[in-house]
Amino acid sequence: MTALAQGTHGGHPADFFVCDIFDAAPKTDMGGMEHPMFSLSTRPDRTIRHYARGDTRITVTPSVRGRATIHDKDILIYCISQLMAALNAGRTIARKLTLTAHDLLIATRRDTGGDSYVRLVEAFERLAGTRITTNIVTGDQETTSGFGLIEAWEIVRKSRATRGGPAGRMVSVSVTLSDWLFRAVQAKSVLTLSRDYFTLRKPLERRIYEIARKHCGQQRLWRASVATLHEKAGSDAPLRVFRAALRRMIQTNGLPDYVLSEETGDIICVTRRGMGPDQAGLAPLRSDTLDDARRMAPGMDVHALEAEWRGFWVTSGRPVLRSADAAFLGWLKGRVTR
């Protein structure tokens, strides 16, 4: 059965959803961006964590295999991205998803060698074993409950090949999301990530990008103290070590969409790329607009293109635009043609 053939069965929702949407924009749930649910460690993290901010409380309890890592989260991002693309297209979605491991690895920019499939199984086990207890609101509901990051998973393999052949390859993978996460998708409590997120290999870089995306978003800038970022990141490193890591990020300047800078008072300023102070009257571009730009100009730096367009807008006398996104894509179409 294809996803297009799904929808309802005898008036009931589909039992599962087939992930078959090519190039779906990467998205993740806002609750998972706000709170440090995932481990930043490369070693098994078996410590129970308690976090509280405002009225929200969260406890993360790992299994014997350790807490799910921020790289394990790629699986959830892939699932959420597929469901949101289908939802926006008016298709019926379900908590249980069927996907191919190869497609997941390609979409999250991972190697597709044999070891990658072994690591995928380990990631499924950590996701299913990590338990969350929280009162985070998803949609219009506040529920204090405990659940795994995923409820269940299953891998189907071809039977072993003929004499002398290799072990059977993965044919399909099924993942059942937690009801809490599925409600977040249904409520569209998600944000789009840069496709370059998957190129960030250091766990702290990924976490800082998530925080920047959640709090700075489409604004020109956002400020937070190093201590606040330390808490939000869920880092186990001493504050001085964490501060040094942020300074290295500032120096390498490798985060997608955002630039970090240090200000007096132990403050980190997050600035949206291409949003200089002389362009404050120009609306920020949406993340999906930048994704469209990447498809229109493959191989080109979309942030450099955005900066070029903003400069063109300034030199043109800062005309009032009905839609900055449409104006940019129109300019880009001409720029690529030229």
C-alpha positions as CSV (number, residue, x, y, z in Angstrom):
1,M,0.0,0.0,0.0
2,T,1.4,3.5,-0.8
3,A,0.8,6.5,1.3
4,L,-1.4,7.9,-1.4
5,A,-3.6,4.8,-1.1
6,Q,-4.0,5.4,2.6
7,G,-6.5,7.7,4.3
8,T,-9.2,5.7,5.9
9,H,-10.2,2.1,6.0
10,G,-14.0,1.6,6.4
11,G,-14.3,5.1,7.9
12,H,-11.4,4.6,10.4
13,P,-8.1,6.3,10.4
14,A,-5.2,4.6,8.6
15,D,-3.3,2.1,10.8
16,F,0.1,3.3,9.6
17,F,1.7,6.0,7.4
18,V,4.3,5.2,4.7
19,C,7.2,7.6,4.6
20,D,7.5,8.3,0.8
21,I,7.9,12.1,0.6
22,F,11.1,13.0,-1.1
23,D,13.0,16.1,0.2
24,A,10.6,16.9,3.0
25,A,11.7,20.0,5.0
26,P,13.3,18.9,8.3
27,K,11.1,19.8,11.3
28,T,11.2,19.1,15.0
29,D,8.8,19.6,17.9
30,M,9.1,22.8,19.9
31,G,8.9,21.0,23.3
32,G,12.0,19.0,22.4
33,M,13.8,22.1,21.3
34,E,13.0,24.0,24.5
35,H,14.0,21.4,27.0
36,P,17.2,19.3,27.2
37,M,15.8,15.8,26.7
38,F,18.7,14.4,24.7
39,S,22.2,13.6,25.8
40,L,25.2,15.6,24.5
41,S,27.6,12.9,25.6
42,T,29.3,10.4,23.3
43,R,29.4,7.9,26.2
44,P,26.3,6.1,27.6
45,D,24.5,8.5,29.9
46,R,22.6,6.6,32.6
47,T,21.9,9.5,35.0
48,I,18.3,10.5,35.7
49,R,17.8,14.2,34.9
50,H,15.4,16.7,36.4
51,Y,14.7,20.1,34.7
52,A,12.3,22.8,35.6
53,R,11.6,26.2,33.9
54,G,8.6,28.2,34.8
55,D,5.6,25.9,35.3
56,T,7.1,23.1,33.2
57,R,8.8,20.2,34.8
58,I,10.5,17.3,33.1
59,T,12.3,14.2,34.2
60,V,14.4,12.1,31.8
61,T,15.1,8.5,32.8
62,P,17.5,6.6,30.6
63,S,17.6,2.8,30.1
64,V,20.6,0.6,30.8
65,R,21.7,1.5,27.3
66,G,21.9,5.2,28.2
67,R,19.8,8.2,27.4
68,A,18.9,8.9,23.8
69,T,21.5,11.2,22.2
70,I,21.0,14.3,20.1
71,H,22.2,12.3,17.1
72,D,19.5,9.7,17.8
73,K,17.0,12.5,17.5
74,D,17.6,12.5,13.7
75,I,15.1,9.6,13.6
76,L,12.4,11.7,15.2
77,I,13.2,14.7,13.0
78,Y,12.8,12.5,9.9
79,C,9.5,11.1,11.2
80,I,8.1,14.5,12.1
81,S,9.2,15.9,8.7
82,Q,7.4,13.2,6.8
83,L,4.2,13.6,8.9
84,M,4.2,17.4,8.6
85,A,4.7,17.3,4.8
86,A,1.8,14.9,4.5
87,L,-0.4,16.9,6.9
88,N,0.2,20.1,4.9
89,A,-0.7,18.2,1.8
90,G,-4.0,17.2,3.3
91,R,-3.2,13.5,3.7
92,T,-4.1,11.3,6.6
93,I,-1.3,10.5,9.1
94,A,-0.8,7.9,11.8
95,R,1.4,7.4,14.8
96,K,3.0,4.3,13.3
97,L,5.3,5.0,10.4
98,T,6.8,2.7,7.9
99,L,10.1,3.8,6.3
100,T,13.2,2.5,4.7
101,A,16.5,2.8,6.6
102,H,18.3,3.9,3.5
103,D,16.0,6.9,3.0
104,L,16.3,7.9,6.6
105,L,20.1,7.8,6.4
106,I,20.2,9.8,3.2
107,A,17.8,12.4,4.5
108,T,19.8,12.9,7.6
109,R,23.1,13.0,5.7
110,R,24.5,9.8,7.2
111,D,26.8,7.2,5.7
112,T,24.9,4.2,4.3
113,G,27.6,1.6,5.0
114,G,26.9,-1.5,7.1
115,D,28.0,0.1,10.4
116,S,25.4,2.8,9.9
117,Y,22.6,0.2,10.1
118,V,24.0,-1.2,13.3
119,R,24.1,2.3,14.8
120,L,20.5,2.8,13.7
121,V,19.4,-0.2,15.7
122,E,21.2,1.1,18.8
123,A,19.6,4.5,18.3
124,F,16.1,2.9,18.2
125,E,16.8,1.1,21.5
126,R,17.9,4.2,23.2
127,L,14.9,6.2,22.0
128,A,12.5,3.5,23.1
129,G,14.3,3.1,26.4
130,T,14.5,6.7,27.4
131,R,11.5,7.7,29.5
132,I,10.1,11.2,29.8
133,T,7.8,12.4,32.6
134,T,6.5,15.9,32.0
135,N,3.7,18.3,32.1
136,I,4.6,20.1,28.8
137,V,1.6,21.4,26.9
138,T,1.1,20.1,23.4
139,G,-1.7,21.6,21.4
140,D,-4.4,22.7,23.9
141,Q,-3.7,19.9,26.4
142,E,-1.5,19.8,29.5
143,T,-0.8,16.2,30.5
144,T,1.5,15.0,33.2
145,S,2.6,11.6,32.0
146,G,5.4,9.2,31.3
147,F,6.3,7.8,27.9
148,G,9.2,6.7,25.8
149,L,10.5,9.0,23.1
150,I,9.2,6.3,20.7
151,E,6.7,3.7,21.8
152,A,7.9,0.8,19.6
153,W,10.0,-0.1,16.6
154,E,10.5,-3.0,14.3
155,I,12.8,-4.0,11.5
156,V,11.9,-6.4,8.7
157,R,14.8,-8.0,6.8
158,K,15.0,-10.2,3.8
159,S,15.8,-13.7,4.7
160,R,19.4,-14.7,4.4
161,A,20.5,-14.8,0.8
162,T,21.4,-18.0,-1.1
163,R,24.5,-20.0,-0.2
164,G,27.5,-17.8,0.3
165,G,25.4,-14.6,0.1
166,P,25.3,-11.8,2.6
167,A,22.9,-11.5,5.5
168,G,19.5,-10.1,4.4
169,R,19.2,-6.3,4.1
170,M,16.7,-4.2,5.9
171,V,13.5,-4.1,3.9
172,S,11.5,-1.7,6.1
173,V,11.5,-0.2,9.5
174,S,8.4,0.7,11.5
175,V,8.4,3.3,14.2
176,T,5.5,4.1,16.6
177,L,5.8,7.6,18.0
178,S,4.6,8.4,21.5
179,D,1.1,9.9,21.7
180,W,2.6,13.1,23.2
181,L,4.9,13.6,20.2
182,F,2.1,12.7,17.7
183,R,-0.1,15.3,19.3
184,A,2.6,17.9,18.8
185,V,2.6,17.1,15.1
186,Q,-1.2,17.3,14.9
187,A,-1.1,20.7,16.6
188,K,1.7,21.8,14.3
189,S,3.8,22.6,17.3
190,V,6.9,22.2,15.2
191,L,9.6,24.4,13.7
192,T,11.6,24.0,10.4
193,L,15.3,23.3,10.7
194,S,18.0,24.2,8.2
195,R,19.0,21.2,6.1
196,D,22.6,22.0,7.2
197,Y,21.6,21.0,10.7
198,F,22.6,17.4,9.9
199,T,26.1,18.5,8.9
200,L,26.8,19.6,12.5
201,R,28.7,16.8,14.0
202,K,29.4,18.1,17.5
203,P,26.4,17.5,19.9
204,L,26.7,21.0,21.6
205,E,26.6,22.7,18.2
206,R,23.3,21.0,17.4
207,R,21.9,21.9,20.8
208,I,22.9,25.6,20.5
209,Y,21.4,25.7,17.0
210,E,18.1,24.3,18.3
211,I,18.1,26.9,21.1
212,A,18.9,29.7,18.6
213,R,16.2,28.5,16.2
214,K,13.6,28.3,19.0
215,H,14.3,31.6,20.7
216,C,15.8,33.8,18.0
217,G,13.8,32.3,15.2
218,Q,13.1,34.9,12.5
219,Q,14.0,37.9,14.7
220,R,17.1,39.9,14.0
221,L,18.7,39.0,17.3
222,W,18.3,37.3,20.7
223,R,20.4,37.5,23.8
224,A,21.0,35.1,26.7
225,S,23.5,34.8,29.5
226,V,26.0,32.0,29.3
227,A,24.5,30.5,32.5
228,T,21.0,30.4,30.9
229,L,22.4,28.7,27.8
230,H,24.3,26.3,30.0
231,E,21.0,25.3,31.7
232,K,19.0,25.2,28.5
233,A,21.6,23.1,26.7
234,G,21.7,20.5,29.5
235,S,25.5,20.5,29.4
236,D,27.3,18.5,32.1
237,A,30.5,20.6,31.5
238,P,31.6,23.1,34.1
239,L,30.4,26.6,33.2
240,R,34.0,27.7,32.3
241,V,34.4,24.8,29.9
242,F,31.0,25.5,28.4
243,R,31.9,29.1,28.0
244,A,35.1,28.1,26.2
245,A,33.1,25.8,23.9
246,L,30.8,28.8,23.0
247,R,33.9,30.9,22.2
248,R,35.1,28.2,19.8
249,M,31.7,28.2,18.1
250,I,32.0,32.0,17.8
251,Q,35.4,31.6,16.2
252,T,34.5,28.9,13.7
253,N,31.1,30.5,12.9
254,G,29.7,27.3,11.5
255,L,26.0,27.4,12.7
256,P,23.4,27.4,10.0
257,D,21.2,30.6,9.9
258,Y,22.7,32.2,13.0
259,V,25.9,34.0,14.1
260,L,27.0,34.0,17.8
261,S,28.9,36.8,19.4
262,E,30.0,37.6,23.0
263,E,29.0,40.7,24.8
264,T,30.0,42.2,28.2
265,G,28.3,40.8,31.2
266,D,28.8,37.1,30.1
267,I,26.1,37.5,27.4
268,I,25.9,35.6,24.1
269,C,24.1,37.4,21.3
270,V,22.5,35.3,18.6
271,T,22.0,37.2,15.3
272,R,20.1,36.0,12.3
273,R,22.5,35.7,9.3
274,G,21.9,38.4,6.7
275,M,20.1,40.7,9.2
276,G,22.4,43.6,9.7
277,P,21.2,46.7,11.6
278,D,20.9,48.7,8.4
279,Q,18.3,46.2,7.2
280,A,16.1,46.3,10.3
281,G,13.1,47.5,8.3
282,L,13.2,44.4,6.1
283,A,11.2,41.4,7.3
284,P,13.2,38.2,8.0
285,L,12.9,35.3,5.5
286,R,11.2,32.1,6.5
287,S,13.1,28.9,6.8
288,D,11.1,27.2,4.0
289,T,12.0,30.2,1.7
290,L,15.7,29.4,2.3
291,D,14.9,25.8,1.5
292,D,13.3,26.9,-1.8
293,A,16.5,29.0,-2.5
294,R,18.7,26.0,-2.0
295,R,16.7,24.1,-4.6
296,M,16.8,27.0,-7.0
297,A,20.5,27.6,-6.6
298,P,22.1,24.2,-5.8
299,G,25.6,24.4,-4.5
300,M,25.4,28.2,-3.7
301,D,25.6,29.7,-0.2
302,V,22.0,30.8,0.4
303,H,23.1,33.0,3.3
304,A,25.5,34.9,1.1
305,L,22.7,35.2,-1.5
306,E,20.3,36.6,1.1
307,A,23.0,39.1,2.2
308,E,23.5,40.1,-1.4
309,W,19.7,40.6,-1.9
310,R,19.4,42.6,1.3
311,G,22.3,44.8,0.1
312,F,20.4,45.2,-3.2
313,W,17.3,46.2,-1.3
314,V,19.2,48.9,0.7
315,T,20.8,50.4,-2.5
316,S,17.4,50.4,-4.2
317,G,16.1,52.8,-1.6
318,R,14.5,50.3,0.8
319,P,11.2,49.9,-1.1
320,V,8.2,48.6,0.8
321,L,7.7,45.0,0.0
322,R,4.4,43.1,0.2
323,S,6.3,39.9,0.7
324,A,10.0,39.8,1.5
325,D,10.0,36.0,0.7
326,A,8.5,36.4,-2.7
327,A,10.7,39.4,-3.5
328,F,13.8,37.4,-2.6
329,L,12.9,34.3,-4.6
330,G,12.0,36.5,-7.6
331,W,15.4,38.3,-7.3
332,L,17.1,34.9,-7.0
333,K,15.4,33.5,-10.1
334,G,16.8,36.4,-12.1
335,R,20.2,36.0,-10.4
336,V,20.5,32.3,-11.2
337,T,19.4,33.0,-14.8
338,R,22.0,35.7,-15.2
